[in-house]
Amino acid sequence: MPSAALPATVRGVNSTPLGFFDSGVGGLTVVRAVQELMPAENILYLGDTARLPYGSKSPETIRQFADEDVRFLLTHGVKAVVVACNTASAHALPRLREHYRVPILGVIEAGVEDALADPKAERIGIIATRGTINSHAYQHALAQRRTGLIIHGQAAPLLVPLVEENWIEHPATRQILQVYLEPLVDKGIDTLMLACTHYPLLIPVLKTLLPPGVRLVDSATTCAQHLQRELTRLDLLAPADQTGTLELYLTDLSEQFEQLARQFLKKSPGRIRRAVLGG
């Protein structure tokens, strides 16, 4: 097998886990996409559930929290870090890349690349937390890569709690989605970016509410694909004969978060450990 030819030092580095963090368990949609795409990768996930949501915090506070999250992951020897949180990607990614030598990826770049992979994309809608929309990170990234785009951002602060209540099929969720989507549909969007890692769970409902021609771009799938390309480029892919594992850490443990983790992963999360940050 190809992996058997790897030197021991290379195999050791490549077998070390990928680190993921989010303000809660929403980033597990990214983890699930990575597990499906790269089943050999070991994964260590940190959910800062004691301090969620990040979307309503100030940019400086988000940067402080993100720094503590990365330091926790690095103490566990991760080979790369994925900021599986749109708000933290929007506000903290440049500073994190300046401070740490380990590869650090966010969810915004991957989503923007995928949205613009369609040359016909002209009118792009974005739904996200208020913090992500107000950062203008997606709007700027899109405008820098293609001129002439018409971009509409829509804060959708009620969607995360609805998903976390598992109200995905609830009539109230459909009604609220319609309120958020109506101004975007009225503006004739051809692409809708789901700029929050909770939102992939809403895709089946969204497809019933949007005009048939609107293309959906979700953070989880695009981030997993971007990560695979980067690991390949950096020669950091796990050996193909390895069976990937998942270690899950949360800063606040509760039965609710365990149920959510199962919902986002579509399987049992296994043992969940408590993380202490800032020590």
C-alpha positions, 0 to 999 in steps of 0.5 A, spaced: 500 500 500 502 507 498 502 509 505 507 503 507 512 506 503 512 513 508 518 514 512 516 513 520 517 521 521 512 523 515 507 517 517 507 520 524 506 527 522 500 525 517 497 521 522 496 526 527 489 529 528 486 535 524 483 540 529 476 543 528 473 549 533 466 552 533 462 556 538 458 550 539 456 544 535 454 547 529 461 545 526 460 538 526 457 539 520 464 540 517 466 534 521 461 530 518 463 532 511 470 531 512 469 524 515 465 522 508 470 525 504 477 523 508 475 517 512 482 516 514 483 523 518 483 523 525 479 529 528 479 533 534 473 537 535 472 543 540 466 546 541 466 552 546 459 551 548 460 555 555 461 561 551 456 561 545 454 564 541 460 568 537 455 571 532 453 576 538 460 578 541 464 584 539 470 582 534 475 583 539 472 578 544 471 573 538 478 574 536 480 572 544 476 566 544 478 564 537 486 564 540 484 560 546 481 555 542 487 554 537 491 554 543 487 548 546 488 544 539 495 546 539 496 543 546 493 536 543 498 536 537 494 537 531 497 538 524 492 543 522 486 547 524 480 548 521 476 554 524 469 551 523 465 557 525 463 563 520 463 568 525 470 566 527 473 566 520 470 573 519 473 576 525 479 572 527 482 568 521 488 573 519 490 574 526 490 567 527 495 566 521 499 571 523 500 568 530 501 561 529 505 557 524 500 551 523 496 551 517 489 554 519 483 554 514 476 558 515 470 556 512 469 563 508 474 562 502 472 555 500 464 558 500 466 564 496 470 559 491 465 554 490 460 560 489 464 563 484 465 556 480 459 557 476 461 563 471 453 564 471 453 567 478 451 574 478 446 575 484 448 572 490 445 572 497 448 570 503 444 568 510 448 568 516 449 570 523 448 578 524 456 578 526 458 574 520 453 579 515 456 585 519 463 583 518 462 584 510 467 578 510 463 574 504 461 581 501 468 583 500 471 576 498 466 575 493 467 583 490 474 582 490 474 576 486 469 578 481 467 585 479 460 586 477 456 582 482 450 584 486 451 581 493 445 581 498 447 579 505 441 577 510 442 576 517 438 570 520 439 570 527 433 566 529 435 560 525 441 557 529 436 556 535 431 553 531 436 548 528 438 547 535 431 545 538 431 540 532 425 544 529 428 543 522 421 541 519 417 545 524 412 550 521 415 556 525 422 554 522 419 554 515 415 561 516 421 564 519 425 562 513 420 565 508 421 572 512 429 571 511 428 569 504 423 573 501 427 580 500 433 575 497 428 572 492 425 578 490 432 581 488 432 575 483 438 571 487 441 566 483 446 563 488 444 562 496 450 562 500 449 558 507 454 562 511 453 558 518 455 551 519 448 550 522 444 551 516 446 545 512 441 541 516 436 546 513 437 544 506 431 540 505 427 545 507 430 551 503 429 547 497 422 547 497 422 554 499 427 557 493 425 558 486 428 551 482 434 555 479 437 558 485 444 554 487 445 553 494 452 553 497 454 550 504 459 551 508 460 544 510 461 541 504 465 546 501 470 547 507 471 539 507 473 539 499 478 545 500 481 542 506 482 536 502 486 540 497 490 543 502 492 537 505 494 534 499 498 540 497 502 540 503 503 533 503 499 532 510 493 527 508 493 521 513 495 514 511 490 511 506 490 505 511 488 508 517 481 508 520 480 515 522 477 517 529 474 523 533 475 526 539 470 531 541 471 536 547 466 541 549 467 547 554 460 546 557 457 539 557 450 538 557 445 532 555 442 537 550 449 538 547 450 531 546 443 530 543 445 536 538 452 532 537 448 526 534 444 530 530 449 534 527 454 528 526 448 523 524 451 518 528 453 517 536 459 522 538 462 517 542 465 520 549 465 527 550 470 530 554 470 537 557 475 542 555 478 548 560 480 554 556 485 559 557 489 556 562 
